[in-house]
Amino acid sequence: MESPNQEIVPGERIVSSSTLSDCDTVATVSITTVEFTAEGGRTRLLLTESGALLDGLELPTWREYGTSSWMDALGAELHSAPTP
């Protein structure tokens, strides 16, 4: 199985791609870029996702909900981690 990560530049960005299928039917194909920039002693995360939602098998609101949920989980994990 191929890695979904197309490019990783430590401390700068992660670019990944994914395909969501139901049996043999492709529902979505997407590319996601996560960029990190230093900003006043903190880190800004910029997430950009582009996708093809095929044949009405996924709605943009479903994608937004899923992405928002894992970003919330990431934020909670980072806030609970001990400060170095």
N, CA, C and O of each residue as an XYZ file, in Angstrom:
336
protein
N       0.849     -1.176      0.000
C       0.000      0.000      0.000
C       0.896      1.241      0.000
O       1.843      1.329      0.781
N       0.598      2.176     -0.860
C       1.358      3.413     -0.939
C       1.013      4.326      0.223
O      -0.116      4.327      0.713
N       2.006      5.112      0.665
C       1.777      6.112      1.695
C       0.915      7.228      1.120
O       1.099      7.621     -0.032
N      -0.031      7.746      1.916
C      -0.827      8.875      1.431
C      -0.028     10.181      1.438
O      -0.455     11.178      0.856
N       1.137     10.169      2.102
C       1.938     11.388      2.169
C       2.731     11.558      0.892
O       3.544     10.708      0.528
N       2.484     12.666      0.218
C       3.173     12.971     -1.033
C       4.459     13.740     -0.773
O       5.437     13.602     -1.508
N       4.449     14.555      0.285
C       5.643     15.325      0.635
C       5.573     15.682      2.111
O       4.524     16.081      2.618
N       6.694     15.534      2.790
C       6.816     15.989      4.165
C       8.088     16.814      4.251
O       9.178     16.324      3.958
N       7.940     18.072      4.658
C       9.070     18.954      4.910
C       8.984     19.284      6.395
O       8.157     20.104      6.793
N       9.825     18.657      7.224
C       9.723     18.847      8.678
C       9.683     20.325      9.071
O      10.492     21.137      8.621
N       8.715     20.639      9.925
C       8.557     21.993     10.416
C       7.925     22.959      9.431
O       7.696     24.119      9.772
N       7.636     22.505      8.210
C       7.058     23.397      7.199
C       5.724     22.931      6.652
O       4.742     23.671      6.707
N       5.670     21.696      6.117
C       4.410     21.269      5.501
C       4.332     19.744      5.349
O       5.333     19.028      5.327
N       3.090     19.305      5.248
C       2.757     17.916      4.928
C       1.724     17.984      3.805
O       0.726     18.697      3.917
N       1.960     17.252      2.738
C       1.010     17.173      1.632
C       0.604     15.709      1.501
O       1.460     14.833      1.375
N      -0.690     15.446      1.532
C      -1.162     14.068      1.419
C      -2.357     14.000      0.481
O      -3.020     15.003      0.215
N      -2.613     12.806     -0.009
C      -3.764     12.590     -0.890
C      -4.544     11.388     -0.378
O      -4.001     10.512      0.296
N      -5.823     11.366     -0.713
C      -6.646     10.244     -0.274
C      -7.787     10.000     -1.254
O      -8.195     10.883     -2.008
N      -8.277      8.784     -1.211
C      -9.429      8.372     -2.006
C     -10.381      7.652     -1.064
O      -9.964      6.794     -0.286
N     -11.647      8.000     -1.134
C     -12.668      7.339     -0.339
C     -13.562      6.561     -1.291
O     -14.121      7.116     -2.238
N     -13.688      5.261     -1.024
C     -14.483      4.396     -1.898
C     -15.511      3.616     -1.098
O     -15.330      3.350      0.090
N     -16.587      3.256     -1.771
C     -17.598      2.359     -1.235
C     -17.616      1.160     -2.169
O     -18.124      1.235     -3.288
N     -17.059      0.059     -1.697
C     -16.835     -1.116     -2.540
C     -15.933     -0.706     -3.707
O     -14.801     -0.282     -3.477
N     -16.395     -0.820     -4.928
C     -15.576     -0.450     -6.080
C     -15.902      0.935     -6.634
O     -15.403      1.312     -7.694
N     -16.734      1.691     -5.925
C     -17.152      2.998     -6.406
C     -16.393      4.093     -5.661
O     -16.485      4.198     -4.438
N     -15.643      4.906     -6.403
C     -14.892      6.009     -5.805
C     -15.864      7.155     -5.499
O     -16.598      7.610     -6.376
N     -15.856      7.614     -4.241
C     -16.748      8.694     -3.816
C     -16.040     10.040     -3.821
O     -16.621     11.048     -4.224
N     -14.777     10.063     -3.371
C     -14.019     11.312     -3.342
C     -12.540     11.051     -3.581
O     -12.016      9.977     -3.285
N     -11.895     12.058     -4.121
C     -10.435     12.075     -4.259
C     -10.013     13.445     -3.755
O     -10.561     14.463     -4.177
N      -9.026     13.473     -2.838
C      -8.649     14.769     -2.294
C      -7.144     14.887     -2.090
O      -6.423     13.893     -2.007
N      -6.698     16.131     -2.012
C      -5.321     16.445     -1.657
C      -5.400     17.458     -0.527
O      -6.158     18.426     -0.591
N      -4.605     17.218      0.507
C      -4.602     18.061      1.688
C      -3.191     18.566      1.936
O      -2.226     17.802      1.893
N      -3.086     19.854      2.195
C      -1.808     20.460      2.539
C      -1.949     21.091      3.917
O      -2.872     21.865      4.168
N      -1.020     20.750      4.805
C      -0.958     21.350      6.134
C       0.362     22.098      6.210
O       1.433     21.506      6.075
N       0.274     23.410      6.430
C       1.484     24.238      6.497
C       1.643     24.789      7.909
O       0.665     25.146      8.565
N       2.895     24.853      8.367
C       3.218     25.341      9.698
C       4.122     26.565      9.565
O       5.121     26.526      8.846
N       3.773     27.654     10.259
C       4.634     28.841     10.263
C       4.752     29.356     11.693
O       3.782     29.372     12.450
N       5.971     29.777     12.043
C       6.216     30.365     13.358
C       5.597     31.750     13.396
O       5.694     32.523     12.443
N       4.958     32.044     14.524
C       4.297     33.334     14.659
C       4.342     33.763     16.125
O       3.517     33.330     16.929
N       5.308     34.613     16.466
C       5.385     35.145     17.828
C       5.502     34.098     18.915
O       4.804     34.183     19.925
N       6.369     33.112     18.734
C       6.542     32.072     19.745
C       5.490     30.981     19.698
O       5.493     30.082     20.538
N       4.604     31.046     18.744
C       3.561     30.033     18.568
C       3.668     29.494     17.152
O       4.493     29.960     16.365
N       2.846     28.525     16.830
C       2.836     27.957     15.486
C       1.447     28.113     14.881
O       0.446     27.735     15.490
N       1.397     28.669     13.690
C       0.137     28.769     12.947
C       0.050     27.559     12.033
O       1.017     27.207     11.358
N      -1.114     26.927     12.017
C      -1.380     25.788     11.145
C      -2.393     26.246     10.104
O      -3.459     26.761     10.441
N      -2.045     26.053      8.843
C      -2.963     26.374      7.747
C      -3.269     25.079      7.005
O      -2.367     24.436      6.467
N      -4.532     24.703      6.980
C      -4.971     23.489      6.302
C      -5.726     23.875      5.040
O      -6.663     24.672      5.079
N      -5.304     23.296      3.919
C      -5.990     23.517      2.650
C      -6.350     22.152      2.083
O      -5.487     21.288      1.932
N      -7.616     21.963      1.771
C      -8.061     20.683      1.219
C      -8.831     20.946     -0.070
O      -9.734     21.782     -0.111
N      -8.464     20.230     -1.104
C      -9.161     20.298     -2.390
C      -9.632     18.898     -2.727
O      -8.904     17.923     -2.540
N     -10.842     18.808     -3.218
C     -11.336     17.475     -3.502
C     -12.372     17.440     -4.606
O     -13.020     18.435     -4.930
N     -12.497     16.275     -5.157
C     -13.551     15.987     -6.122
C     -14.561     15.093     -5.413
O     -14.240     13.970     -5.024
N     -15.775     15.592     -5.246
C     -16.859     14.811     -4.642
C     -17.665     14.245     -5.801
O     -18.364     14.976     -6.504
N     -17.560     12.951     -5.989
C     -18.072     12.328     -7.206
C     -19.476     11.749     -7.047
O     -19.778     11.076     -6.062
N     -20.309     12.019     -8.014
C     -21.633     11.410     -8.143
C     -22.527     11.578     -6.924
O     -23.412     10.757     -6.684
N     -22.300     12.642     -6.151
C     -23.155     12.906     -4.993
C     -23.011     11.902     -3.873
O     -23.884     11.816     -3.010
N     -21.919     11.132     -3.863
C     -21.736     10.112     -2.843
C     -21.181     10.670     -1.540
O     -21.152      9.963     -0.532
N     -20.745     11.909     -1.542
C     -20.328     12.607     -0.329
C     -20.723     14.065     -0.494
O     -20.676     14.616     -1.594
N     -21.112     14.677      0.609
C     -21.486     16.086      0.584
C     -20.379     16.927      1.210
O     -19.682     16.452      2.106
N     -20.203     18.164      0.756
C     -19.176     19.027      1.350
C     -19.331     19.169      2.867
O     -18.334     19.240      3.586
N     -20.568     19.212      3.356
C     -20.773     19.356      4.804
C     -20.242     18.144      5.564
O     -19.771     18.296      6.691
N     -20.305     16.952      4.984
C     -19.753     15.761      5.637
C     -18.237     15.888      5.751
O     -17.657     15.575      6.791
N     -17.603     16.346      4.680
C     -16.152     16.516      4.660
C     -15.745     17.573      5.687
O     -14.783     17.391      6.432
N     -16.498     18.689      5.715
C     -16.195     19.760      6.664
C     -16.325     19.250      8.101
O     -15.479     19.552      8.942
N     -17.364     18.488      8.382
C     -17.564     17.939      9.728
C     -16.408     17.013     10.114
O     -15.871     17.118     11.217
N     -16.027     16.118      9.218
C     -14.946     15.182      9.514
C     -13.623     15.890      9.754
O     -12.910     15.579     10.708
N     -13.295     16.842      8.889
C     -12.040     17.588      9.030
C     -12.065     18.412     10.311
O     -11.071     18.456     11.036
N     -13.176     19.060     10.594
C     -13.310     19.854     11.809
C     -13.142     18.981     13.059
O     -12.521     19.407     14.032
N     -13.685     17.784     13.034
C     -13.586     16.876     14.176
C     -12.146     16.471     14.451
O     -11.716     16.459     15.605
N     -11.387     16.136     13.391
C     -10.012     15.730     13.672
C      -9.132     16.914     13.998
O      -8.142     16.747     14.710
N      -9.448     18.116     13.507
C      -8.700     19.315     13.912
C      -8.978     19.643     15.382
O      -8.063     20.035     16.105
N     -10.222     19.489     15.830
C     -10.557     19.690     17.242
C      -9.810     18.694     18.122
O      -9.307     19.056     19.185
N      -9.737     17.443     17.682
C      -9.011     16.423     18.449
C      -7.517     16.747     18.516
O      -6.888     16.563     19.558
N      -6.953     17.227     17.408
C      -5.549     17.623     17.399
C      -5.326     18.785     18.368
O      -4.366     18.772     19.139
N      -6.198     19.779     18.334
C      -6.083     20.916     19.241
C      -6.156     20.493     20.695
O      -5.376     20.972     21.518
N      -7.081     19.603     21.026
C      -7.207     19.120     22.403
C      -5.943     18.375     22.834
O      -5.480     18.535     23.963
N      -5.396     17.570     21.946
C      -4.174     16.824     22.257
C      -3.004     17.783     22.489
O      -2.229     17.608     23.429
N      -2.882     18.786     21.636
C      -1.770     19.737     21.771
C      -1.909     20.568     23.054
O      -0.911     20.867     23.710
N      -3.133     20.936     23.407
C      -3.345     21.714     24.635
C      -3.080     20.894     25.877
O      -2.704     21.450     26.910
N      -3.264     19.585     25.807
C      -3.049     18.740     27.004
C      -1.613     18.256     27.113
O      -1.223     17.714     28.147
N      -0.812     18.443     26.055
C       0.588     17.985     26.088
C       1.408     18.900     26.999
O       1.179     20.108     27.055
N       2.373     18.300     27.715
C       3.233     19.125     28.567
C       4.085     20.084     27.734
O       4.537     19.741     26.642
N       4.295     21.275     28.260
C       5.113     22.269     27.579
C       6.593     21.928     27.782
O       7.027     21.688     28.909
N       7.367     21.907     26.686
C       8.790     21.549     26.840
C       9.566     22.602     27.592
O      10.769     22.449     27.803
